[in-house]
């Protein structure tokens, strides 16, 4: 396909820009060394160009999008509409509080709703995304131990199934990472944990349900072991979709957590952002929170700053419009709707898991939560068909592939998360497609190995794409 | 799977060759095959101290990033800079594509013979 610079002709233009209503000024200080390279296209050419681009992408609006561990879920349009209201889009982050009372009310309400859902006492909305939230939470843990003069606690325990961001955030926050192995159900090995904790344990980072989509039933014992050793427990909210409204991390024994508004509360995920990763904590960590929190004093809203803050994690209050979407989502669904969403997410995943287990091997043969992991290890060994081949073949059916080769503890992994919004018909369709692909892989493996056959590009050279990407147009 | 008999192996899929007092270290054929096409390699620097069982390098394939553990304790006396530009060499010839050379070798990890390593890989796979 041609790039925007390769179409059009000198002199063509469009009139989307308003007439200049300020005096023109010539900038002499730093004169341009060369002409600005602007495309010369008519409005129609431009419109067609972007439509062509849009047709070559695949998003949640095009079809099934089962990226596990990512939650590419459908987000209701009303959330976008609220975030587009001029009263929200036109404000300045430094506007005096009396002029942004509505915005502060949004933040105060959202803080309370998220605290309620998570079972926490306080929430900061400042972190800009999930890993940023992890980093914030770990700094809270660090500040807590330092405030008690407990300087020897420098180790964070992370299970081997964790998202890569967990150990990375721990190292960024100045901790040493202790990896503990999972048991055969992908859950925390209690003896391994008992052996790992000690006087140097600063805390544990965990998701529940865990990264293979299984709810760790020993969670109360796990958090107890860490607390008895003097550490704190951090909950990675990556998989909150499975439990929101059903049970609360705060009640499982966690002291601090982050929530991905862009995974769980109606902000499109994977589109380049921005995201938002609010951090919730128990009362005893509240005094360390960063930035400001919105508070209600009498009839008015105000900003409140923590006494022993860890400092700002970024400028201003956070990605505000994402907060508007989240609050709209929570308010529209309400207490019952939130619970129904997580119930359906779990039901859908189990429906697909059971139906697909007739054809594919499941990595863990247990009831899953909102996502499940299949393994193509047998197929890879016996007929040389890899997870990658199945994923590529799905493209020919207009279905986005699931997450591949994650988590790392499962070989040839395909991780499927249908989310709560898919219908039974759609899931039945995908199940039949996956069965058809598997049949074909057995009868004509070469066909599947060379998939996809109908896309514009079949299999890109991934090594070249990673090592020598061309990301700028050369004039 | 190619497992030269003259080398020693670790359970984390590194190979070691002793050249006099110097330990030459790389990634096994089994490991490169499991990882897939490699696109980036991070190596330590000459003079760095390495510890048996600890991470000394990492490799990134089209699938994932993985740690590479050091089978011996000692001091890095040479790194294979060629790999930084051409990580594909590890896929092409894993036993020629050494990562580092280590001198002053002290402790070593539990090392396997080629035969033991092949047995171990069967249980892994």
Interface residues (C-beta under 8 A of the other chain):
Chain A: X164 X381 X404 X405 X406 X408 X411 X462 X463 X466 X467
Chain B: X34 X37 X38 X39 X40 X60 X62 X63 X64 X65 X66 X88 X125
